[in-house]
Amino acid sequence: MAEFEVPVLSIKNLNKQFGSGCPRCQDGESPSFVKNYCPICGTVYACRDVSFDVFPGEVLGIVGESGSGKSTLMQCLYFDQEVTAGEAYLADYHNGEKNLFQESSQQQRYIRNNIMGKVYQNPLLGLKMNFSSIGNIAEKLIAAGNQHVGMMENRGTELLNKVNIPVHRRKEAPKNFSGGMQQRVQIAKALSNRPPLLLLDEVTTGLDLSVQASVLDLIKSLQRELNISIVLVSHDLGVIRMLADRTLVMLEGRVIEQGLTDQILEDPQHPYTQQLVHSLL
Amino acid sequence: METLLEIKDLSKSFDLHNLGKHIRAVSNVDIQIKEGEFVGITGKSGSGKSTILKCIYGTYRIQQGSIWYHSKKFGPINLAEATERELLYLRKHEIGYVSQFLNVMPRTTARQLVKQAILEMGDDHDLAEKETEKILAHFELDEELWDSYPTTFSGGEKLRLNIARAMVKKPRLLLLDEPTASLDHDSKLKVKLLIEQLMKEGTTMLGIFHDLEFMNHLCNQEYNMQNGIFSHSTSFTNS
């Protein structure tokens, strides 16, 4: 049957290695591998042949243990890292006909500022801690070519309101905020240009339970209201269960299993996924 | 009447790698359901009844056999081979599932829960609100509860909410996994009433019931399961 939908984002055979590789490990299946690390030349194969599609309005979850390549994958998608090989296509960029990884760095910056938003696990990476909160949002708006101060002020206030940051604190710097508030400012910033695609990298890790709940509720309601597509990386299956429609499971840089979230949780196939699911409290 | 669902030679087993076990849940099952029928499955617990429903709904992935469903959107489609996105679409628009356990989003009120289910199919907020109140009222869920969290509900209230949420969408095919197991007699009657109403509106249903005599007058076919295979089936022509 023909596909009845067009993906927002399509990733094909993404590879990322740290190190140059040696003849012993380049065929990929050398017996000398320790997990995804070649002990002879010290090369780490962080992402190996990762392919997936993200469809309009869906939340795609990515789970896996620490070191499985989840964050590297997200960094590649946001051009924080250069890929070793692979292709990426965005429906909103040249009708999905151009490989994003081959575009110039100016074009990649354009894509980051206009078509994507990203929220990092560590707010230090996503925010300028000494700027005002609204200034942080304005920064992204300016980067996308906006010049009208009044409009940016309104948009910033509207967004901070949406993520439940009290309006009278909009000019305060995020360094004065709690961890949960910082994450919410990051989300506001990521949403500022109405991107069709949002990348969330362990956004609730390290937050206490009640704050975690408020951030998750926020993501859920934003997704419902704006019908935005989200790639959500988390090692927390509870978060995945609550938010993701479909889920990929990563291990040692590879996608070892994918399926509907309830398939992954109720009928896991791969031994690692079974172990993961059975470890759920 | 057209055949809506045809299961051929369905087998499902589970490989538990970490325990080194292989469990065969269902073997060589055939079911045929025509549009508008109400089909019941009976059998002891552990005989594989729920497994069949979960295979149809796509929660379990199937190793052997086919599940042909006649979709409004896709035409005849083998659910065993459907893509994830096709399954998601069908779950939103055509196939409903009611389990014994309410799977709720935390911090979502009863009203929001039902309303969101309706909104998955369309954008009309006013209509969704009306439909929500109608069905909550039908199940006589106390109005005070409408805007509180289902985690605080009693078992029966949760179950009624669960059924309300699935039925309000008037799915073409509704899978019922012992929906009345822990309900009192009055609540059971209400479920039965709604089942009758849905049948009139054309919903096809496949259900697991412990107390099938309760649903007796509704049932067109009954399958009995033992150890993962059908031991016998009965057809009724009373409707």
Interface residues (C-beta under 8 A of the other chain):
Chain A: M1 E3 F4 E5 F55 E58 A213 D217 K220 R224 M242 D245 R246 Q258 G259 L260 D262 Q263 E266 D267 Q269 H270 P271 Q274 Q275 H278
Chain B: F14 D15 L16 H17 N18 K54 G58 T59 Y60 R61 K73 F74 I77 T83 E84 R85 E86 L87 L88 Y89 M105 P106 R107 Q116
